[in-house]
Amino acid sequence: MRSIRLYLLLSLIATITLVNFVSLLHGYQSSMEQAQQLFDSRLQSMAKLIAAANHDQTERAPLPQQQTPYVFFQIWDHNKKLIIRSSNAPSLSLSVLTPGFHDANYESYRWRNFIFHDELSQRWIVTAERSDIRYSLAEQVVLKSISPIILGIPVAAFIIWWAISLGLRPLRNLTEQLKLKQANDLSPIIIEHTPTELIQVVQTTNALFSRLDDAFQREHQFSTDVAHELRTPVSVLKVHLHNLQTTFGDNNEELNLLRQGVNRMGHLIEQILALYRAAPDQAMSKFCTIDLYSLAQNSIATNYGLFEEKQQTIELTGEPSPMAGDQFALETLLHNLLSNSCKYTPVGGQIVISVESSTAGVNLTIEDSGVGIPSNQYVRVFERFYRLYDDQYNSETIGCGLGLAIVKHIVELHHAFIELGQSKFKSGLKVTINFPIEANQPW
Amino acid sequence: MQILLVEDDRPLAQGIKTSLAHEGFTVNHLTHGEQAINSLKIEAADMVILDLGLPDIDGNEVLKRVRKFNAELPILLLTARATLNDKVKGLDAGADDYLAKPFEMAELLARLRVFERRLSSTKHADLTIGDVSLDLVNLQVTVADKTLELSRREYMLLKALMENAGRIQTRDSLESKLYSWGEEVASNTIEVHIHHLRKKLPKEFIRTVRGVGYTIKVK
């Protein structure tokens, strides 16, 4: 059943047609019976009339004037000799001369005849009539009553269609409301005069929305709480570690290992929080117009310390490129890509970022002179907790294997495309992200 | 240099205190917002490190109330909330700087040194990085004891860069420091000023980060 409306319409029309057909059949039958009785009694009275009118004994020639070709009569004497007949009547008897009704064939028609024995004159009077007359009469009656019904079916179909539309209006209303709902809109559906059939649906849907809303609120609260609860203790560790290193010097092996562990933990917490915060239902609602170029400028300025430390040359090219996006998510994306480049590019290396705008959208490319990624790893690096060169437990390079997974997640959130390749330098990675213009219209 | 630290997490506060004391700062520690406001009313500190998540009142509230009676006091916000929105809110409420937890102690010290430079420049009236010295009273610049002739804008530009040494200043942020709102600024104005400044300053003193902005390295 594809459409309730079509289903109801077809089944109702079919029912109406069937009921009409049955009643027509019944009507045909009963009008046939009535016509039979009517015509039979006419034949009977005609016979009696003829008998009464022809009491003389003379034999006559067939009557020349004939009104109708459907009726004839014969008068036979007691010797079974034909004495009078109408002009269209046969000179033979159609059936055995016994009183009552008979059916016989004559001149390729079926005839109904009535044989009346006049006791007084000892004659047989035969009146006959073509049977098809009575059938055609009954048929005419039926046909006349059938035509309004046949004409009425399309009218009925139209009325039913309209009535169904009217009846389905609350359902359509519900569909419209659900269709227009934005991904982040979890407010209840309100339908005026909800019909009883839909009350449960609307109630259940609204209850679901409300539960979902609560869940999102809890999730958001959770990530905020976790952020606060975890960031402070990590700060405590870092500060005390700094103090210990001031006391024992930077060359203490144990303290350096401890520092790496603490940094890794801090990094992991930040990345997990970023992943949480970039959840689609929350991020999409926050889409606004953002200049990716100035965002890149700020991101480089914020992270400048990282590049400075490794004496790397960083350079930004391009022009202001406004696009629709989530600011926090894009900041996270830039931060992750920049810190990756910094991490995997040696001391004194080069990093080039470009933000360009075209009619097709905004292109972000980041190229570095680092170690790059072998092309057979291009897919795997986006997996969560996957780390290149199996350096998951190699703490020399801080990371948790979430950076590119988060980047991919944010790219998908913006309906954008990411591509990895060879940088223009001797070695190194080129990351290209294309934000198509039509996919990022603000909501 | 006296610092007021307002932080409710005692282990963290203890660590910061130790570290700052080692760097020669005197640190007073308070755990509540109201205490901090009252303390600052009685005795001003040189700088304040203020945590946003305090047990009694929100750090932003503390900030607003302190700004009512002390507009000059350098205040650095410390917070576990690190979205841009929080940052903008904090800076709008009157914070001078903002540091998100978990932070590196070295970063906190660097930020405090910027405060210190600004403070000492108002007190001692000069700001020195390497050979370059800025006399903030007479608005004069000397390189290796030789006085330079600078225009007002060039001077302001150099001051903005030196006060934020170690950090990138984007072209936009420099423009907003040099020109008031509504003033017409040609697209290459900052470049022209930098070009003139470089001719007068030691080589590589002002460094360009292409496409982003300019920076002066802390020697």
Boltz contact constraints between the chains, C-beta under 6 A:
constraints:
  - contact:
      token1: [A, 227]
      token2: [B, 80]
      max_distance: 6.0
  - contact:
      token1: [A, 228]
      token2: [B, 80]
      max_distance: 6.0
  - contact:
      token1: [A, 231]
      token2: [B, 80]
      max_distance: 6.0
  - contact:
      token1: [A, 231]
      token2: [B, 101]
      max_distance: 6.0
  - contact:
      token1: [A, 231]
      token2: [B, 102]
      max_distance: 6.0
  - contact:
      token1: [A, 232]
      token2: [B, 9]
      max_distance: 6.0
  - contact:
      token1: [A, 232]
      token2: [B, 80]
      max_distance: 6.0
  - contact:
      token1: [A, 232]
      token2: [B, 101]
      max_distance: 6.0
  - contact:
      token1: [A, 234]
      token2: [B, 102]
      max_distance: 6.0
  - contact:
      token1: [A, 235]
      token2: [B, 12]
      max_distance: 6.0
  - contact:
      token1: [A, 235]
      token2: [B, 101]
      max_distance: 6.0
  - contact:
      token1: [A, 235]
      token2: [B, 102]
      max_distance: 6.0
  - contact:
      token1: [A, 236]
      token2: [B, 11]
      max_distance: 6.0
  - contact:
      token1: [A, 236]
      token2: [B, 12]
      max_distance: 6.0
  - contact:
      token1: [A, 238]
      token2: [B, 102]
      max_distance: 6.0
  - contact:
      token1: [A, 239]
      token2: [B, 15]
      max_distance: 6.0
  - contact:
      token1: [A, 239]
      token2: [B, 16]
      max_distance: 6.0
  - contact:
      token1: [A, 239]
      token2: [B, 105]
      max_distance: 6.0
  - contact:
      token1: [A, 240]
      token2: [B, 15]
      max_distance: 6.0
  - contact:
      token1: [A, 242]
      token2: [B, 19]
      max_distance: 6.0
  - contact:
      token1: [A, 242]
      token2: [B, 105]
      max_distance: 6.0
  - contact:
      token1: [A, 243]
      token2: [B, 15]
      max_distance: 6.0
  - contact:
      token1: [A, 243]
      token2: [B, 18]
      max_distance: 6.0
  - contact:
      token1: [A, 243]
      token2: [B, 19]
      max_distance: 6.0
  - contact:
      token1: [A, 246]
      token2: [B, 22]
      max_distance: 6.0
  - contact:
      token1: [A, 266]
      token2: [B, 102]
      max_distance: 6.0
  - contact:
      token1: [A, 297]
      token2: [B, 170]
      max_distance: 6.0
  - contact:
      token1: [A, 297]
      token2: [B, 212]
      max_distance: 6.0
  - contact:
      token1: [A, 300]
      token2: [B, 212]
      max_distance: 6.0
  - contact:
      token1: [A, 301]
      token2: [B, 168]
      max_distance: 6.0
  - contact:
      token1: [A, 301]
      token2: [B, 170]
      max_distance: 6.0
  - contact:
      token1: [A, 301]
      token2: [B, 212]
      max_distance: 6.0
  - contact:
      token1: [A, 304]
      token2: [B, 168]
      max_distance: 6.0
  - contact:
      token1: [A, 315]
      token2: [B, 210]
      max_distance: 6.0
  - contact:
      token1: [A, 315]
      token2: [B, 211]
      max_distance: 6.0
  - contact:
      token1: [A, 316]
      token2: [B, 211]
      max_distance: 6.0
  - contact:
      token1: [A, 316]
      token2: [B, 212]
      max_distance: 6.0
  - contact:
      token1: [A, 317]
      token2: [B, 211]
      max_distance: 6.0
  - contact:
      token1: [A, 328]
      token2: [B, 83]
      max_distance: 6.0
